[in-house]
């Protein structure tokens, strides 16, 4: 597999999507608009899931593929798993 274990589509993204399982304490190399960025992943990230590329504060938008997909319900540190335990979806809810 490629040296890139996760993808970031837009520079505005604050999460990366994993293209293979990443184990804790692994340096994930990303390419963001032609720049190589390394993020130390702190938790096991399953295939297809997300981790924070940089700190995301509680109440901040979570941005994937250049689009907001939710709001952080907790502070999320760089390299931390981003999923339903720390993000409230802003898409497809139907109740707001």
Residue frames relative to the residue before (quaternion, step in Angstrom):
aa qw qx qy qz dx dy dz
X 1.0000 0.0000 0.0000 0.0000 0.00 0.00 0.00
X 0.6669 -0.5053 0.3868 0.3876 3.54 -1.28 0.40
X 0.5756 -0.5634 0.4503 0.3853 3.56 -1.23 0.36
X 0.6339 0.5065 -0.3322 0.4809 3.59 1.21 -0.39
X 0.1801 -0.8231 0.5357 0.0563 3.58 -0.45 1.25
X 0.7693 0.1741 -0.1079 0.6052 3.57 1.31 -0.08
X 0.2673 -0.7748 0.5533 0.1486 3.55 -1.20 0.51
X 0.1275 -0.7238 0.6745 0.0692 3.47 -1.28 0.69
X 0.2993 -0.8040 0.4916 0.1497 3.58 -0.59 1.13
X 0.8030 0.1380 -0.0329 0.5789 3.58 1.00 -0.83
X 0.5837 -0.5872 0.4303 0.3597 3.57 -1.13 0.62
X 0.6396 0.5373 -0.3261 0.4426 3.60 1.14 -0.53
X 0.5003 0.6530 -0.4323 0.3693 3.63 1.23 -0.26
X 0.1591 -0.7764 0.5982 0.1186 3.57 -1.03 0.75
X 0.6836 0.3490 -0.2939 0.5697 3.56 1.32 0.39
X 0.2481 -0.7217 0.6235 0.1697 3.52 -1.32 0.47
X 0.3303 -0.7305 0.5672 0.1885 3.57 -1.10 0.73
X 0.3932 -0.7545 0.4916 0.1856 3.54 -0.74 1.15
X 0.2058 -0.7877 0.5716 0.1027 3.58 -0.93 0.94
X 0.7436 0.0749 -0.1426 0.6490 3.54 1.36 0.23
X 0.6412 -0.5256 0.3714 0.4180 3.58 -1.13 0.53
X 0.1294 -0.7620 0.6303 0.0736 3.54 -1.04 0.85
X 0.3100 -0.7575 0.5529 0.1560 3.55 -0.83 1.04
X 0.6605 -0.5143 0.3600 0.4118 3.61 -1.20 0.44
X 0.8362 0.1983 -0.1778 0.4793 3.54 -1.27 0.63
X 0.4545 0.6378 -0.4705 0.4065 3.54 1.03 0.92
X 0.3552 -0.6954 0.5773 0.2388 3.55 -1.05 0.78
X 0.1606 -0.7722 0.6105 0.0722 3.56 -0.69 1.13
X 0.2371 -0.7582 0.5947 0.1233 3.55 -0.81 1.04
X 0.0877 -0.7939 0.6017 0.0045 3.54 -0.81 1.08
X 0.2263 -0.7137 0.6338 0.1943 3.53 -1.29 0.36
X 0.0032 0.7938 -0.6047 0.0648 3.53 -0.61 1.22
X 0.8213 -0.1987 0.0564 0.5318 3.53 -0.40 1.35
X 0.7721 -0.3887 0.1733 0.4720 3.54 0.82 1.10
X 0.6410 0.4929 -0.3264 0.4895 3.60 1.25 -0.09
X 0.3542 -0.7077 0.5680 0.2260 3.57 -1.03 0.81
X 0.0338 -0.7823 0.6211 -0.0343 3.53 -0.86 1.07
X 0.1718 -0.7772 0.5975 0.0968 3.57 -0.95 0.88
X 0.0584 -0.7759 0.6281 -0.0006 3.55 -0.92 1.00
X 0.3415 -0.7146 0.5721 0.2134 3.59 -0.89 0.96
X 0.2517 -0.7754 0.5661 0.1218 3.57 -0.57 1.21
X 0.3139 -0.8144 0.4739 0.1167 3.55 -0.67 1.19
X 0.7807 0.2340 -0.1031 0.5701 3.59 1.19 -0.55
X 0.5873 -0.5308 0.4454 0.4183 3.58 -1.26 0.24
X 0.1157 -0.7878 0.6041 0.0325 3.56 -0.82 1.04
X 0.3416 -0.7591 0.5154 0.2037 3.62 -0.56 1.12
X 0.6731 -0.4814 0.3853 0.4083 3.55 -1.27 0.49
X 0.8277 0.2341 -0.1896 0.4735 3.57 -0.97 0.91
X 0.6157 0.5386 -0.3512 0.4555 3.58 1.26 -0.12
X 0.4817 -0.6996 0.4772 0.2253 3.57 -1.33 0.10
X 0.0831 -0.7395 0.6591 0.1086 3.51 -1.36 0.39
X 0.5667 -0.6050 0.4439 0.3402 3.54 -1.23 0.53
X 0.3728 -0.7204 0.5479 0.2045 3.55 -0.93 0.98
X 0.7673 0.0111 0.0128 0.6411 3.56 1.19 -0.67
X 0.7098 -0.4316 0.3141 0.4597 3.59 -1.24 0.20
X 0.0918 -0.7469 0.6572 0.0433 3.55 -1.09 0.87
X 0.3013 -0.7876 0.5135 0.1587 3.57 -0.54 1.14
X 0.6252 -0.5128 0.4244 0.4074 3.54 -1.24 0.50
X 0.7907 0.2671 -0.2313 0.5000 3.58 -0.83 1.05
X 0.5521 0.6021 -0.3955 0.4198 3.59 1.28 -0.20
X 0.5409 -0.5925 0.4843 0.3490 3.55 -1.24 0.48
X 0.2746 -0.6893 0.6411 0.1959 3.54 -1.20 0.67
X 0.1102 -0.8257 0.5531 -0.0064 3.56 -0.63 1.20
X 0.0262 0.7745 -0.6271 0.0782 3.54 -0.83 1.15
X 0.8332 0.0566 -0.0944 0.5419 3.59 -0.90 0.96
X 0.6878 -0.5056 0.2704 0.4451 3.56 1.11 0.72
X 0.6859 0.4506 -0.2641 0.5068 3.58 1.31 0.02
X 0.4584 -0.6519 0.5117 0.3210 3.61 -1.01 0.71
X 0.1340 -0.8108 0.5675 0.0495 3.57 -0.86 1.00
X 0.8080 -0.0697 0.0598 0.5819 3.56 1.23 -0.22
X 0.4157 -0.6636 0.5611 0.2683 3.51 -1.41 -0.14
X 0.4642 -0.6784 0.4940 0.2834 3.57 -0.91 0.91
X 0.2748 -0.7700 0.5572 0.1453 3.57 -0.85 0.99
X 0.7439 0.1906 -0.1232 0.6286 3.57 1.37 -0.20
X 0.5673 -0.5005 0.4822 0.4418 3.56 -1.27 0.10
X 0.1134 -0.7829 0.6108 0.0332 3.57 -0.95 0.93
X 0.3067 -0.7793 0.5225 0.1599 3.57 -0.57 1.15
X 0.6349 -0.5065 0.4152 0.4097 3.54 -1.24 0.46
X 0.8027 0.2637 -0.2244 0.4857 3.56 -0.93 0.96
X 0.5658 0.6024 -0.3822 0.4133 3.59 1.28 0.01
X 0.5942 -0.5742 0.4486 0.3405 3.51 -1.26 0.65
X 0.1407 -0.7727 0.6167 0.0532 3.58 -0.91 0.98
X 0.2675 0.7470 -0.5538 0.2523 3.57 -0.50 1.23
X 0.8062 -0.3257 0.1980 0.4526 3.58 -1.27 -0.20
X 0.6072 0.5747 -0.3568 0.4168 3.61 1.16 -0.41
X 0.8083 0.1985 -0.1148 0.5422 3.61 1.20 -0.34
X 0.7053 0.3559 -0.2544 0.5578 3.59 1.29 0.30
X 0.2061 -0.7305 0.6369 0.1352 3.53 -1.07 0.82
X 0.4464 -0.7187 0.4702 0.2512 3.55 -0.69 1.09
X 0.2100 -0.7610 0.5997 0.1310 3.53 -1.13 0.71
X 0.6584 0.4773 -0.2994 0.4990 3.58 1.28 0.22
X 0.8670 0.1567 -0.1029 0.4616 3.52 -1.06 0.78
X 0.3804 0.7495 -0.4759 0.2591 3.60 1.18 0.33
X 0.2296 -0.8124 0.5046 0.1807 3.58 0.86 -0.91
X 0.6920 0.4669 -0.2828 0.4725 3.58 1.25 -0.18
X 0.7436 0.3115 -0.2094 0.5533 3.59 1.24 0.08
